[in-house]
Each structure stands twice: as structure tokens, then as C-alpha cells.
Amino acid sequence: MTVNDYEAIRALKSRYFRLMDTKDWAGFRDLFSDDVVIDVSGSGGEVITGADEFLAFLTPRIGDAITIHHGHTPEIELLSDTEATGIWAMEDRLIWPDGTRLHGFGHYHETYAKFDGHWRIRSQRLTRLHMDFAPAQQNPPGAGAE
């Protein structure tokens, strides 16, 4: 792997976190191959095929949430001039408008493909090691008391 390829894949994943957290969905869509396969079944989701289908799955679930994603310690391996794999340690926090909160830890397992000189995510599987989930409080103390 050339240093340029390694850095390009690191930058791709950095954009992934930033664009998701800032809700730049058009920019986020551009990070994936059209035929991407996303597996979030380990987080209570499903397996989604297609970049547009993934956005249609993701945006209603986190579009109105505050999200904070961090990726660490990438293990990137170049398989050819146009294919690579990567594993990223991750931490995320999500806070929905109703007060529901999630704080999770795990790994992204990914494959990458180079199209027209640009690296894209070709597949992604999210595995969770731990999740702290706090549902929104219903009828908190004092609510509704007249």
C-alpha cells in the first residue's frame, strides 16, 4: 500500500464520521460504492444493499439525533491497487430529541474499492462490544402534576 492510499482511506473514514455527525447526507452518500453492503444487524438493524437504500434506512433513524462518532486505531490492508480492507475501533454517542441516549463501543469492519481514482466504502459491518442505552423517561417526577 502506498502512503497516499493509506492516507486516502483514513481521510475517507474521517469524512464518514464528520459528514454523518453534521448530517451532510449528500456528501455522506458519495463515500460509498453504489452497490455497498451495510450490515448493522449486530446493532438491532439489518443488512442493507445499495448506497441509496442505506441512506433511506439511516436518515429516519438518526437524522434528528445529535450524533458523535469517533474512529480509532485503523488496521488497513491493501489487497490490490483497487481493493483494501480495514478495521476501525469506534465509539459513538447518540441523543434523540425525546431524550433517548445511546453510548456504544465496537468495530467497523470494512472493504474499500477504488473507482476513478477515489476510494469508496464497498462493505461495512458494525460489531458492538458494549452499549449503554437509556430510554427517554416517560412521566418524569413532577410531570403532569397540577
DSSP file (Angstrom, degrees, kcal/mol; ACC not computed):
  #  RESIDUE AA STRUCTURE BP1 BP2  ACC     N-H-->O    O-->H-N    N-H-->O    O-->H-N    TCO  KAPPA ALPHA  PHI   PSI    X-CA   Y-CA   Z-CA
    1    1 A M              0   0    0      0, 0.0     2,-0.2     0, 0.0    80,-0.1   0.000 360.0 360.0 360.0 134.0    0.0    0.0    0.0
    2    2 A T     >  -     0   0    0      1,-0.1     4,-2.4     4,-0.0     5,-0.2  -0.491 360.0-116.3 -79.6 157.3    1.3    3.4   -0.8
    3    3 A V  H  > S+     0   0    0      1,-0.2     4,-2.8     2,-0.2     5,-0.2   0.879 117.3  57.4 -58.7 -37.3    1.3    6.1    1.8
    4    4 A N  H  > S+     0   0    0      2,-0.2     4,-2.1     1,-0.2    -1,-0.2   0.906 107.7  45.8 -62.3 -41.9   -1.1    8.0   -0.4
    5    5 A D  H  > S+     0   0    0      2,-0.2     4,-2.3     1,-0.2     5,-0.2   0.931 113.0  50.0 -66.3 -45.2   -3.6    5.1   -0.5
    6    6 A Y  H  X S+     0   0    0     -4,-2.4     4,-2.2     1,-0.2    -2,-0.2   0.941 114.2  44.4 -57.7 -48.9   -3.4    4.6    3.3
    7    7 A E  H  X S+     0   0    0     -4,-2.8     4,-2.5     1,-0.2    -1,-0.2   0.846 110.4  55.4 -67.0 -33.6   -4.0    8.3    3.9
    8    8 A A  H  X S+     0   0    0     -4,-2.1     4,-2.1    -5,-0.2    -1,-0.2   0.896 109.6  46.3 -66.5 -39.2   -6.8    8.4    1.4
    9    9 A I  H  X S+     0   0    0     -4,-2.3     4,-2.1     2,-0.2    -2,-0.2   0.896 112.1  50.8 -70.2 -39.4   -8.6    5.6    3.2
   10   10 A R  H  X S+     0   0    0     -4,-2.2     4,-2.2    -5,-0.2    -2,-0.2   0.918 111.9  47.8 -61.5 -42.4   -8.0    7.3    6.6
   11   11 A A  H  X S+     0   0    0     -4,-2.5     4,-2.6     2,-0.2    -2,-0.2   0.878 108.0  56.0 -66.3 -37.6   -9.4   10.5    5.1
   12   12 A L  H  X S+     0   0    0     -4,-2.1     4,-1.9     1,-0.2    -1,-0.2   0.930 110.7  43.7 -57.9 -46.9  -12.4    8.7    3.7
   13   13 A K  H  X S+     0   0    0     -4,-2.1     4,-2.0     2,-0.2    -2,-0.2   0.863 110.7  55.0 -70.8 -34.9  -13.3    7.3    7.1
   14   14 A S  H  X S+     0   0    0     -4,-2.2     4,-2.3     1,-0.2    -1,-0.2   0.924 109.3  47.9 -60.9 -43.6  -12.7   10.7    8.8
   15   15 A R  H  X S+     0   0    0     -4,-2.6     4,-3.3     1,-0.2     5,-0.4   0.883 105.7  60.4 -63.6 -37.3  -15.2   12.2    6.3
   16   16 A Y  H  X S+     0   0    0     -4,-1.9     4,-1.9     1,-0.2     5,-0.2   0.946 109.5  41.0 -53.5 -52.0  -17.6    9.4    7.2
   17   17 A F  H  X S+     0   0    0     -4,-2.0     4,-2.4     2,-0.2    52,-0.2   0.935 118.7  45.2 -64.4 -46.9  -17.7   10.4   10.8
   18   18 A R  H  X S+     0   0    0     -4,-2.3     4,-2.2     1,-0.2    -2,-0.2   0.931 114.2  47.1 -65.3 -46.2  -17.8   14.1   10.2
   19   19 A L  H  <>S+     0   0    0     -4,-3.3     5,-2.1     1,-0.2     4,-0.4   0.858 113.2  49.0 -68.4 -34.4  -20.5   14.0    7.4
   20   20 A M  H ><5S+     0   0    0     -4,-1.9     3,-0.9    -5,-0.4    -1,-0.2   0.950 113.8  46.0 -65.2 -47.9  -22.7   11.7    9.4
   21   21 A D  H 3<5S+     0   0    0     -4,-2.4    46,-0.4     1,-0.3    -2,-0.2   0.804 116.3  44.3 -68.6 -28.9  -22.5   13.8   12.6
   22   22 A T  T 3<5S-     0   0    0     -4,-2.2    -1,-0.3    -5,-0.2    -2,-0.2   0.436 109.4-124.4 -93.3  -0.1  -23.1   17.1   10.6
   23   23 A K  T < 5 +     0   0    0     -3,-0.9     2,-1.5    -4,-0.4    -3,-0.2   0.830  53.4 156.6  61.4  35.9  -25.9   15.5    8.7
   24   24 A D     >< +     0   0    0     -5,-2.1     4,-2.5     1,-0.2    -1,-0.2  -0.674  12.6 173.3 -87.2  81.0  -24.4   16.3    5.3
   25   25 A W  H  > S+     0   0    0     -2,-1.5     4,-2.4     1,-0.2    -1,-0.2   0.815  70.7  53.2 -68.2 -32.7  -26.3   13.4    3.6
   26   26 A A  H  > S+     0   0    0      2,-0.2     4,-1.2     1,-0.2    -1,-0.2   0.938 114.1  42.6 -66.9 -45.4  -25.2   14.3    0.0
   27   27 A G  H  4 S+     0   0    0      1,-0.2     4,-0.3     2,-0.2    -2,-0.2   0.893 113.5  53.1 -64.6 -39.4  -21.6   14.3    1.0
   28   28 A F  H >< S+     0   0    0     -4,-2.5     3,-1.7     1,-0.2     4,-0.2   0.906 104.2  55.8 -62.2 -43.5  -22.1   11.1    3.1
   29   29 A R  H >< S+     0   0    0     -4,-2.4     3,-1.5     1,-0.3    -1,-0.2   0.847  98.8  62.6 -57.8 -35.3  -23.7    9.3    0.1
   30   30 A D  T 3< S+     0   0    0     -4,-1.2    -1,-0.3     1,-0.3    -2,-0.2   0.585  88.7  71.2 -70.0  -9.9  -20.6   10.0   -2.0
   31   31 A L  T <  S+     0   0    0     -3,-1.7    90,-2.9    -4,-0.3     2,-0.3   0.605  92.4  68.6 -80.3 -11.4  -18.4    7.9    0.4
   32   32 A F  E <  S-a  121   0A   0     -3,-1.5    90,-0.2    88,-0.3     2,-0.1  -0.776  82.4-115.2-114.6 149.8  -20.0    4.6   -0.7
   33   33 A S  E >   -     0   0A   0     88,-2.4     3,-1.7    -2,-0.3    18,-0.2  -0.477  39.1-112.0 -69.2 154.7  -20.0    2.5   -3.9
   34   34 A D  E 3  S+     0   0A   0      1,-0.3    17,-1.8    -2,-0.1    18,-0.3   0.843 117.8  45.7 -58.8 -33.3  -23.4    2.3   -5.4
   35   35 A D  E 3  S+     0   0A   0     15,-0.2    -1,-0.3    16,-0.1    87,-0.1   0.063  82.5 153.7-100.1  24.3  -23.6   -1.4   -4.5
   36   36 A V  E <   -     0   0A   0     -3,-1.7    14,-3.6    13,-0.1     2,-0.5  -0.133  35.6-144.7 -53.6 147.1  -22.4   -1.1   -0.9
   37   37 A V  E     -aB 123  49A   0     85,-1.4    87,-2.5    12,-0.2     2,-0.5  -0.981  15.2-169.0-117.0 119.5  -23.5   -3.7    1.6
   38   38 A I  E     -aB 124  48A   0     10,-3.2    10,-3.3    -2,-0.5     2,-0.6  -0.938   4.1-166.9-112.9 124.2  -24.1   -2.4    5.1
   39   39 A D  E     +aB 125  47A   0     85,-3.3    87,-2.3    -2,-0.5     8,-0.2  -0.906  26.0 151.1-115.4 104.0  -24.6   -4.9    8.0
   40   40 A V    > > +     0   0    0      6,-2.6     5,-2.3    -2,-0.6     3,-1.7  -0.003  36.6 117.0-114.3  24.9  -25.9   -3.3   11.2
   41   41 A S  G > 5 +     0   0    0      1,-0.3     3,-1.2     3,-0.2    -1,-0.1   0.776  68.7  63.5 -65.7 -25.2  -27.7   -6.5   12.3
   42   42 A G  G 3 5S+     0   0    0     84,-0.5    -1,-0.3     1,-0.2    86,-0.2   0.562 103.2  49.8 -74.3  -7.1  -25.4   -6.6   15.4
   43   43 A S  G < 5S-     0   0    0     -3,-1.7    -1,-0.2     3,-0.1    -2,-0.2   0.066 132.7 -86.7-115.2  21.5  -26.9   -3.3   16.5
   44   44 A G  T < 5S+     0   0    0     -3,-1.2    -3,-0.2     1,-0.1    -2,-0.1   0.570 101.8  99.7  86.5   8.5  -30.5   -4.3   16.1
   45   45 A G      < -     0   0    0     -5,-2.3     2,-0.2     1,-0.1    -1,-0.1   0.196  65.3-115.6-100.9-138.5  -30.7   -3.3   12.5
   46   46 A E        -     0   0    0     -8,-0.1    -6,-2.6    -3,-0.1     2,-0.5  -0.787  31.9 -78.6-149.0-174.1  -30.4   -5.3    9.3
   47   47 A V  E     -B   39   0A   0     -8,-0.2     2,-0.4    -2,-0.2    -8,-0.2  -0.910  45.1-167.9-101.3 126.1  -28.3   -5.9    6.2
   48   48 A I  E     -B   38   0A   0    -10,-3.3   -10,-3.2    -2,-0.5     2,-0.5  -0.945   8.0-157.1-118.8 134.1  -28.9   -3.2    3.5
   49   49 A T  E     +B   37   0A   0     -2,-0.4   -12,-0.2   -12,-0.2   -13,-0.1  -0.952  59.4  35.4-113.1 125.9  -27.6   -3.4   -0.1
   50   50 A G  S  > S-     0   0    0    -14,-3.6     4,-2.2    -2,-0.5   -15,-0.2   0.183  74.5-113.1 107.9 135.6  -27.1   -0.2   -2.0
   51   51 A A  H  > S+     0   0    0    -17,-1.8     4,-2.2   -18,-0.2     5,-0.2   0.910 116.9  47.5 -65.9 -43.3  -26.0    3.3   -1.0
   52   52 A D  H  > S+     0   0    0    -18,-0.3     4,-2.1     1,-0.2    -1,-0.2   0.892 112.2  50.8 -65.9 -38.0  -29.3    5.0   -1.7
   53   53 A E  H  > S+     0   0    0      2,-0.2     4,-1.7     1,-0.2    -1,-0.2   0.877 108.2  52.9 -65.7 -37.5  -31.1    2.2    0.3
   54   54 A F  H  X S+     0   0    0     -4,-2.2     4,-3.0     2,-0.2    -2,-0.2   0.929 109.3  48.1 -63.6 -44.6  -28.7    2.7    3.2
   55   55 A L  H  X S+     0   0    0     -4,-2.2     4,-2.4     1,-0.2    -2,-0.2   0.893 109.8  52.7 -62.9 -38.4  -29.4    6.4    3.3
   56   56 A A  H  < S+     0   0    0     -4,-2.1    -1,-0.2     1,-0.2    -2,-0.2   0.830 114.6  43.3 -65.6 -31.1  -33.1    5.7    3.2
   57   57 A F  H  X S+     0   0    0     -4,-1.7     4,-0.5    -5,-0.1    -2,-0.2   0.904 119.6  41.3 -75.1 -44.9  -32.6    3.3    6.2
   58   58 A L  H >X S+     0   0    0     -4,-3.0     4,-2.1     1,-0.2     3,-1.0   0.912 102.5  61.2 -76.8 -46.4  -30.3    5.6    8.2
   59   59 A T  H 3X S+     0   0    0     -4,-2.4     4,-2.1     1,-0.3     5,-0.2   0.843 103.4  48.8 -61.4 -38.3  -31.7    9.1    7.9
   60   60 A P  H 34 S+     0   0    0      0, 0.0    -1,-0.3     0, 0.0     4,-0.2   0.795 114.2  49.4 -69.1 -22.4  -35.1    8.5    9.5
   61   61 A R  H << S+     0   0    0     -3,-1.0    -2,-0.2    -4,-0.5    -3,-0.1   0.842 132.8   8.2 -84.2 -34.7  -33.3    6.7   12.4
   62   62 A I  H >< S+     0   0    0     -4,-2.1     3,-1.4     2,-0.1    -3,-0.2   0.393  94.8 104.0-127.8   2.8  -30.6    9.3   13.2
   63   63 A G  T 3< S+     0   0    0     -4,-2.1    -4,-0.1    -5,-0.4    -2,-0.1   0.807  93.2  35.3 -59.9 -32.0  -31.5   12.4   11.2
   64   64 A D  T 3  S+     0   0    0     -5,-0.2    -1,-0.3    -4,-0.2     2,-0.3   0.335 103.0  95.8-103.7   7.2  -32.9   14.3   14.1
   65   65 A A  S <  S-     0   0    0     -3,-1.4     2,-0.6    31,-0.1    31,-0.2  -0.668  78.2-119.4 -94.5 150.1  -30.5   12.9   16.7
   66   66 A I  E     -C   95   0A   0     29,-2.8    29,-2.4    -2,-0.3     2,-0.4  -0.799  40.8-169.4 -79.7 125.3  -27.3   14.5   17.9
   67   67 A T  E     -C   94   0A   0     -2,-0.6     2,-0.4   -46,-0.4    27,-0.2  -0.950  18.7-173.5-124.0 142.9  -24.6   12.0   16.9
   68   68 A I  E     -C   93   0A   0     25,-2.5    25,-2.1    -2,-0.4     2,-0.4  -0.961  11.7-178.8-134.6 113.9  -20.9   11.9   17.9
   69   69 A H  E     -C   92   0A   0     -2,-0.4     2,-0.4    23,-0.2    23,-0.2  -0.944   5.6-175.4-118.9 135.2  -18.8    9.3   16.2
   70   70 A H  E     -C   91   0A   0     21,-2.7    21,-2.0    -2,-0.4     2,-0.4  -0.989   5.6-163.8-126.4 138.9  -15.1    8.6   16.8
   71   71 A G  E     +C   90   0A   0     -2,-0.4     2,-0.3    19,-0.2    19,-0.2  -0.970  15.7 176.9-121.9 140.4  -12.9    6.1   14.9
   72   72 A H  E     +C   89   0A   0     17,-3.0    17,-2.0    -2,-0.4    -2,-0.0  -0.893  46.0  15.3-139.1 163.4   -9.5    4.9   16.2
   73   73 A T  E    S-     0   0A   0     -2,-0.3    -1,-0.2    15,-0.2    16,-0.1   0.827  70.1-154.3  43.9  60.8   -6.6    2.6   15.5
   74   74 A P  E     -     0   0A   0      0, 0.0     2,-0.6     0, 0.0    14,-0.2  -0.385  11.9-159.0 -67.5 138.4   -7.3    1.7   11.9
   75   75 A E  E     +C   87   0A   0     12,-2.2    12,-1.2    -2,-0.1     2,-0.4  -0.918  22.5 178.4-112.6  99.4   -5.9   -1.6   10.6
   76   76 A I  E     -C   86   0A   0     -2,-0.6     2,-0.4    10,-0.2    10,-0.2  -0.883   9.8-175.3-111.3 132.7   -5.8   -1.0    6.8
   77   77 A E  E     -C   85   0A   0      8,-2.5     8,-2.4    -2,-0.4     2,-0.5  -0.990  19.0-140.3-130.0 125.9   -4.5   -3.6    4.4
   78   78 A L  E     +C   84   0A   0     -2,-0.4     6,-0.3     6,-0.2     3,-0.1  -0.730  18.4 179.1 -82.8 125.4   -4.2   -3.1    0.6
   79   79 A L        -     0   0    0      4,-2.4     2,-0.3    -2,-0.5     5,-0.2   0.742  68.8 -23.0 -95.0 -29.9   -5.2   -6.2   -1.3
   80   80 A S  S    S-     0   0    0      3,-1.9     3,-0.3     0, 0.0    -1,-0.3  -0.880  84.0 -74.2-160.0-173.2   -4.6   -4.7   -4.8
   81   81 A D  S    S+     0   0    0     -2,-0.3     3,-0.1     1,-0.2    32,-0.0   0.707 133.2  28.2 -66.9 -18.1   -4.3   -1.3   -6.4
   82   82 A T  S    S+     0   0    0      1,-0.1    32,-2.0    31,-0.1     2,-0.4   0.316 113.9  64.3-127.7   6.9   -8.1   -1.0   -6.2
   83   83 A E  E     + D   0 113A   0     -3,-0.3    -4,-2.4    30,-0.2    -3,-1.9  -0.995  50.3 157.7-137.6 142.0   -9.1   -3.1   -3.2
   84   84 A A  E     -CD  78 112A   0     28,-1.8    28,-2.9    -2,-0.4     2,-0.3  -0.967  23.3-142.4-151.7 164.0   -8.4   -2.8    0.6
   85   85 A T  E     -CD  77 111A   0     -8,-2.4    -8,-2.5    -2,-0.3     2,-0.3  -0.903  17.8-176.6-125.9 159.2   -9.8   -3.8    3.9
   86   86 A G  E     -CD  76 110A   0     24,-2.4    24,-3.4    -2,-0.3     2,-0.4  -0.990  17.7-160.3-155.7 148.6  -10.0   -2.0    7.2
   87   87 A I  E     -CD  75 109A   0    -12,-1.2   -12,-2.2    -2,-0.3     2,-0.4  -1.000  17.2-172.2-127.9 129.6  -11.0   -2.5   10.8
   88   88 A W  E     - D   0 108A   0     20,-2.4    20,-2.5    -2,-0.4     2,-0.2  -0.982  21.9-133.6-123.7 127.8  -11.7    0.6   13.0
   89   89 A A  E     -CD  72 107A   0    -17,-2.0   -17,-3.0    -2,-0.4     2,-0.3  -0.591  37.8-167.1 -69.3 142.2  -12.3    0.8   16.7
   90   90 A M  E     -CD  71 106A   0     16,-2.7    16,-2.0    -2,-0.2     2,-0.3  -0.957  26.3-171.7-138.4 154.7  -15.3    3.0   17.3
   91   91 A E  E     -CD  70 105A   0    -21,-2.0   -21,-2.7    -2,-0.3     2,-0.3  -0.989  16.9-179.7-137.4 137.3  -17.2    4.9   19.9
   92   92 A D  E     -CD  69 104A   0     12,-2.1    12,-2.9    -2,-0.3     2,-0.4  -0.990  15.9-164.9-140.0 151.7  -20.5    6.7   19.4
   93   93 A R  E     -CD  68 103A   0    -25,-2.1   -25,-2.5    -2,-0.3     2,-0.4  -0.998  10.5-174.3-130.1 134.3  -23.0    8.7   21.3
   94   94 A L  E     -CD  67 102A   0      8,-2.6     8,-2.3    -2,-0.4     2,-0.4  -0.997   5.2-174.5-131.1 135.6  -26.5    9.4   20.1
   95   95 A I  E     -CD  66 101A   0    -29,-2.4   -29,-2.8    -2,-0.4     6,-0.2  -0.964  11.7-156.6-132.8 113.9  -29.0   11.7   21.7
   96   96 A W    >   -     0   0    0      4,-2.6     3,-2.5    -2,-0.4   -31,-0.1  -0.519  32.3-106.6 -88.4 158.4  -32.5   11.8   20.3
   97   97 A P  T 3  S+     0   0    0      0, 0.0    -1,-0.1     0, 0.0   -32,-0.1   0.772 118.6  58.8 -56.0 -28.3  -34.9   14.8   20.8
   98   98 A D  T 3  S-     0   0    0      2,-0.1    39,-0.2     1,-0.1    -3,-0.0   0.481 123.6-101.9 -81.8   0.5  -37.0   12.8   23.2
   99   99 A G  S <  S+     0   0    0     -3,-2.5     2,-0.1     1,-0.3    -1,-0.1   0.332  72.1 146.5  98.3  -7.3  -34.0   12.3   25.5
  100  100 A T        -     0   0    0     36,-0.1    -4,-2.6    -5,-0.1     2,-0.4  -0.406  30.1-164.3 -61.7 138.2  -33.2    8.7   24.5
  101  101 A R  E     -DE  95 134A   0     33,-2.7    33,-2.9    -6,-0.2     2,-0.4  -0.964  17.9-172.8-133.0 145.7  -29.5    8.1   24.6
  102  102 A L  E     -DE  94 133A   0     -8,-2.3    -8,-2.6    -2,-0.4     2,-0.4  -0.999   3.0-177.8-134.8 133.8  -27.0    5.5   23.3
  103  103 A H  E     +DE  93 132A   0     29,-2.4    29,-2.9    -2,-0.4     2,-0.3  -0.970  23.0 175.6-129.6 115.4  -23.3    5.3   24.1
  104  104 A G  E     -DE  92 131A   0    -12,-2.9   -12,-2.1    -2,-0.4     2,-0.3  -0.825  22.9-164.1-128.2 160.5  -21.6    2.4   22.2
  105  105 A F  E     +DE  91 130A   0     25,-2.4    24,-2.8    -2,-0.3    25,-1.6  -0.988  36.8  98.5-137.8 144.5  -18.3    0.8   21.6
  106  106 A G  E     -DE  90 128A   0    -16,-2.0   -16,-2.7    -2,-0.3     2,-0.3  -0.935  57.2 -70.5 175.0-148.9  -17.3   -1.6   18.9
  107  107 A H  E     -DE  89 127A   0     20,-2.6    20,-2.8    -2,-0.3     2,-0.5  -0.995  18.5-141.3-141.7 143.9  -15.6   -2.0   15.5
  108  108 A Y  E     -DE  88 126A   0    -20,-2.5   -20,-2.4    -2,-0.3     2,-0.6  -0.931  16.8-162.9 -98.3 127.4  -16.3   -1.2   11.9
  109  109 A H  E     +DE  87 125A   0     16,-2.5    16,-2.2    -2,-0.5     2,-0.3  -0.967  25.1 172.6-109.9 118.6  -15.1   -4.0    9.5
  110  110 A E  E     -DE  86 124A   0    -24,-3.4   -24,-2.4    -2,-0.6     2,-0.3  -0.878  32.2-153.5-132.3 156.2  -14.9   -2.6    6.0
  111  111 A T  E     -DE  85 123A   0     12,-1.9    11,-2.9    -2,-0.3    12,-1.4  -0.942  20.3-157.5-119.9 152.5  -13.8   -3.2    2.5
  112  112 A Y  E     -DE  84 121A   0    -28,-2.9   -28,-1.8    -2,-0.3     2,-0.4  -0.935   6.8-165.2-129.4 149.6  -12.9   -0.4    0.1
  113  113 A A  E     -DE  83 120A   0      7,-2.2     7,-2.4    -2,-0.3     2,-0.6  -0.990  18.9-132.1-134.1 144.7  -12.8   -0.1   -3.7
  114  114 A K  E     + E   0 119A   0    -32,-2.0     2,-0.4    -2,-0.4     5,-0.3  -0.872  26.6 179.9-100.7 117.9  -11.0    2.5   -5.8
  115  115 A F  E >  S- E   0 118A   0      3,-2.9     3,-2.4    -2,-0.6    -2,-0.0  -0.975  70.1 -14.6-118.7 127.8  -13.3    3.9   -8.5
  116  116 A D  T 3  S-     0   0    0     -2,-0.4    -1,-0.2     1,-0.3     3,-0.1   0.854 131.1 -50.9  49.6  39.6  -12.0    6.6  -10.9
  117  117 A G  T 3  S+     0   0    0      1,-0.2     2,-0.4    -3,-0.1    -1,-0.3   0.489 119.1 105.4  81.6   3.4   -9.0    7.3   -8.6
  118  118 A H  E <   - E   0 115A   0     -3,-2.4    -3,-2.9    -5,-0.0     2,-0.2  -0.962  66.9-128.3-122.6 134.2  -11.1    7.7   -5.4
  119  119 A W  E     - E   0 114A   0     -2,-0.4     2,-0.3    -5,-0.3    -5,-0.2  -0.570  30.0-178.7 -76.6 138.8  -11.6    5.2   -2.6
  120  120 A R  E     - E   0 113A   0     -7,-2.4    -7,-2.2    -2,-0.2     2,-0.5  -0.943  35.4-101.9-133.4 155.2  -15.1    4.3   -1.6
  121  121 A I  E     +aE  32 112A   0    -90,-2.9   -88,-2.4    -2,-0.3    -9,-0.3  -0.692  35.5 178.5 -77.5 124.7  -16.6    2.1    1.1
  122  122 A R  E     +     0   0A   0    -11,-2.9   -85,-1.4    -2,-0.5     2,-0.3   0.758  66.6   1.4 -99.5 -33.6  -17.7   -1.2   -0.6
  123  123 A S  E     -aE  37 111A   0    -12,-1.4   -12,-1.9   -87,-0.2    -1,-0.4  -0.989  60.9-170.9-152.9 154.6  -19.0   -3.0    2.5
  124  124 A Q  E     -aE  38 110A   0    -87,-2.5   -85,-3.3    -2,-0.3     2,-0.4  -0.981   4.9-174.2-149.9 132.9  -19.3   -2.3    6.2
  125  125 A R  E     -aE  39 109A   0    -16,-2.2   -16,-2.5    -2,-0.3     2,-0.6  -0.991  14.3-152.8-128.3 123.4  -20.2   -4.5    9.2
  126  126 A L  E     - E   0 108A   0    -87,-2.3   -84,-0.5    -2,-0.4     2,-0.4  -0.848  11.5-171.7 -97.0 122.4  -20.7   -2.9   12.6
  127  127 A T  E     - E   0 107A   0    -20,-2.8   -20,-2.6    -2,-0.6     2,-0.4  -0.945  11.7-146.0-112.6 137.6  -20.0   -5.1   15.6
  128  128 A R  E     + E   0 106A   0     -2,-0.4   -22,-0.3   -22,-0.2     3,-0.1  -0.860  20.5 179.4-105.6 133.9  -20.8   -3.9   19.1
  129  129 A L  E    S-     0   0A   0    -24,-2.8     2,-0.3    -2,-0.4   -23,-0.2   0.744  76.8  -3.4 -94.1 -34.1  -18.8   -4.7   22.2
  130  130 A H  E     - E   0 105A   0    -25,-1.6   -25,-2.4     2,-0.0    -1,-0.4  -0.976  58.5-169.4-160.1 142.8  -20.9   -2.7   24.6
  131  131 A M  E     - E   0 104A   0     -2,-0.3     2,-0.6   -27,-0.2   -27,-0.2  -0.992   9.5-159.8-138.0 131.2  -23.9   -0.4   24.5
  132  132 A D  E     - E   0 103A   0    -29,-2.9   -29,-2.4    -2,-0.4     2,-0.5  -0.958  21.4-174.5-103.2 118.7  -25.3    1.8   27.2
  133  133 A F  E     - E   0 102A   0     -2,-0.6   -31,-0.2   -31,-0.2    -2,-0.0  -0.965  11.5-176.2-120.4 127.6  -28.9    2.6   26.3
  134  134 A A  E     - E   0 101A   0    -33,-2.9   -33,-2.7    -2,-0.5     3,-0.1  -0.934  17.5-146.5-124.5 107.0  -31.1    5.0   28.2
  135  135 A P        -     0   0    0      0, 0.0     3,-0.1     0, 0.0     2,-0.0  -0.281  35.8 -86.1 -67.7 158.0  -34.7    5.3   27.0
  136  136 A A        -     0   0    0      1,-0.1     2,-0.4   -36,-0.0   -37,-0.1  -0.359  49.2-109.3 -60.3 139.9  -36.5    8.6   27.3
  137  137 A Q        -     0   0    0    -39,-0.2     2,-0.5    -3,-0.1    -1,-0.1  -0.585  29.0-148.7 -73.6 129.6  -38.1    9.0   30.7
  138  138 A Q  S    S-     0   0    0     -2,-0.4     5,-0.0     1,-0.3    -1,-0.0  -0.881  76.5  -3.8-100.1 131.0  -41.8    8.8   30.5
  139  139 A N  S    S-     0   0    0     -2,-0.5    -1,-0.3     1,-0.1     3,-0.1   0.966  85.3-154.7  54.2  60.7  -43.6   10.9   33.0
  140  140 A P    >   -     0   0    0      0, 0.0     3,-2.6     0, 0.0    -1,-0.1  -0.202  40.2 -67.0 -59.5 159.3  -40.6   12.1   34.9
  141  141 A P  T 3  S+     0   0    0      0, 0.0     3,-0.1     0, 0.0    -2,-0.1  -0.190 125.5  14.6 -50.6 130.9  -41.2   13.1   38.6
  142  142 A G  T >  S+     0   0    0      1,-0.3     3,-1.1    -3,-0.1     2,-0.3   0.231  91.0 133.5  89.4 -14.7  -43.4   16.2   38.7
  143  143 A A  T <  S+     0   0    0     -3,-2.6    -1,-0.3     1,-0.3     3,-0.1  -0.522  78.4   5.2 -72.3 131.7  -44.6   15.9   35.1
  144  144 A G  T 3  S+     0   0    0     -2,-0.3     2,-0.4     1,-0.3    -1,-0.3   0.380  91.8 137.0  80.7  -5.7  -48.3   16.4   34.8
  145  145 A A    <         0   0    0     -3,-1.1    -1,-0.3     1,-0.2     0, 0.0  -0.609 360.0 360.0 -76.2 127.9  -48.8   17.1   38.4
  146  146 A E              0   0    0     -2,-0.4    -1,-0.2    -3,-0.1    -3,-0.0   0.368 360.0 360.0-112.2 360.0  -51.2   20.0   38.8
